[in-house]
Amino acid sequence: MTDYTLNVGDKAPLDLEVDIYPEAKFKLADKLGKWVIVYFYPKDNTPGCTTESCEFRDALPDFSAADAEIVGVSRDSLKSHANFTQKHDLNFPLISDSDEAFCKAFDVIQEKMNYGKKYMGVERSTFIINPEGVVVEAWRKVRVKDHVPTVLARLKELQA
């Protein structure tokens, strides 16, 4: 069991500025007053990450109707994000966190295991940040199946 340093009830890292496709720069402080869904995924154009991103894409009208924005985050380059966005018609921005500053602020760089080898990688995670900039829900070790409808339902519960 991992002890996370960013948990529900904590202030999100509002002033951390990161590169984002397509806008150029992103800071959560600029999103105060809105609900923000931040989801972290390991790699562009891999099966699970593509499925998850396309499900967020398809649900964007429902999130927008709930006054929420979606932002995806991985360590991939802006060029990779541009390709991923265009290939799958993604309709929300993607943070390029190649130096892992944003990932580390959310504590999603975790030890993983693949084919018996340990390495540090992005743990698939999703956070709901309220209009005051506070983390009000966190999912770690996300399974893609049924995740997006779960996030949307929880957002609506939090807003009720």
C-alpha positions in Angstrom: 0.0 0.0 0.0 1.5 3.3 -1.1 1.2 6.3 1.2 0.3 9.2 -1.1 1.2 12.8 -0.3 -1.7 14.4 -2.3 -5.0 13.3 -1.1 -8.7 14.3 -1.1 -9.1 17.6 0.8 -5.6 18.9 -0.2 -5.1 22.0 -2.3 -4.2 21.1 -5.9 -0.8 22.4 -7.2 -2.4 25.6 -8.5 0.7 27.6 -9.5 2.7 24.9 -11.3 3.0 25.9 -15.0 3.3 23.1 -17.6 3.3 22.8 -21.4 0.0 21.8 -22.9 -1.2 20.9 -26.4 -2.7 22.9 -28.1 -2.6 26.0 -25.9 1.1 26.2 -25.0 1.0 26.8 -21.1 -1.4 25.6 -18.4 -1.8 26.4 -14.7 -4.6 25.1 -12.5 -4.8 28.6 -10.9 -6.2 29.8 -14.3 -9.1 27.3 -13.9 -10.3 28.5 -10.4 -14.1 28.9 -10.5 -14.5 25.7 -12.7 -14.5 22.0 -11.9 -11.5 20.3 -13.5 -11.0 16.6 -14.2 -7.3 15.8 -14.4 -6.5 12.3 -15.6 -3.0 10.8 -15.8 -2.2 8.1 -18.2 1.1 6.2 -19.1 1.5 6.7 -22.8 -0.1 8.1 -26.0 -1.4 5.7 -28.6 -1.3 2.6 -26.3 -4.5 0.5 -26.1 -5.7 1.3 -22.5 -4.7 5.0 -22.8 -6.4 5.4 -26.2 -9.6 3.7 -24.9 -9.6 6.0 -21.8 -8.9 9.1 -23.7 -11.6 8.3 -26.3 -14.1 7.7 -23.5 -13.4 11.1 -22.0 -13.7 12.6 -25.5 -17.1 11.0 -26.0 -18.3 12.1 -22.6 -17.0 15.7 -22.9 -20.5 17.2 -23.6 -21.8 15.6 -20.4 -18.8 17.0 -18.4 -19.2 20.4 -20.1 -22.9 20.5 -19.2 -21.7 20.0 -15.6 -19.4 23.0 -15.9 -16.3 20.8 -15.8 -13.2 20.7 -18.0 -11.1 17.7 -18.8 -7.3 17.7 -19.0 -5.2 14.6 -19.8 -1.6 14.3 -18.6 1.3 12.0 -19.7 5.1 12.3 -20.0 4.8 12.3 -23.8 6.1 15.2 -25.9 3.9 18.0 -27.4 4.5 16.5 -30.8 3.3 13.1 -29.6 0.2 14.8 -28.0 -0.5 16.5 -31.3 -0.4 13.2 -33.2 -2.5 11.5 -30.5 -5.1 14.3 -30.5 -5.4 14.4 -34.3 -5.5 10.6 -34.7 -8.4 10.2 -32.2 -10.2 13.6 -32.5 -9.6 14.4 -28.9 -11.5 17.5 -27.8 -9.6 18.6 -24.7 -6.0 19.6 -24.0 -3.1 17.3 -23.0 -0.3 18.3 -20.7 3.2 17.3 -21.8 4.9 16.5 -18.5 8.3 15.3 -19.7 10.1 16.6 -16.6 7.4 14.9 -14.4 6.8 18.0 -12.3 3.0 17.8 -12.6 3.0 14.0 -12.1 5.2 14.3 -9.0 2.9 17.1 -7.6 0.0 14.7 -7.9 2.1 11.8 -6.7 1.4 9.5 -9.7 5.0 8.5 -10.4 4.9 5.1 -8.8 6.9 1.8 -9.0 5.4 -0.5 -11.6 6.1 -4.0 -12.7 6.2 -5.2 -16.3 7.4 -8.6 -17.4 9.1 -9.0 -14.0 11.0 -5.8 -14.3 10.4 -2.9 -11.8 10.4 0.7 -13.1 9.0 4.1 -12.2 6.1 5.1 -14.3 2.8 7.0 -14.4 0.1 5.3 -12.3 -3.2 5.7 -14.2 -5.1 8.1 -11.9 -7.9 10.6 -12.0 -8.6 13.6 -9.8 -11.6 15.9 -9.5 -10.7 19.5 -8.5 -13.4 21.8 -7.3 -13.8 25.5 -8.2 -11.8 26.5 -5.1 -8.8 24.4 -6.3 -9.2 21.6 -3.8 -8.9 17.9 -4.7 -12.3 16.5 -3.9 -12.0 13.0 -5.4 -9.0 10.8 -6.3 -8.8 7.5 -8.1 -5.5 5.6 -8.1 -4.6 2.5 -10.0 -7.5 3.1 -12.4 -9.0 0.3 -14.5 -10.2 1.8 -17.8 -13.5 -0.2 -18.0 -16.4 1.9 -16.7 -14.1 4.6 -15.3 -15.4 7.6 -17.2 -19.0 7.1 -16.3 -17.9 6.6 -12.6 -16.1 9.9 -12.7 -19.1 11.7 -14.3 -21.5 10.2 -11.7 -19.2 11.2 -8.8 -18.8 14.8 -10.2 -22.6 15.1 -10.3 -22.8 13.8 -6.7 -20.2 16.3 -5.5 -22.1 19.2 -7.2 -25.5 18.2 -5.8 
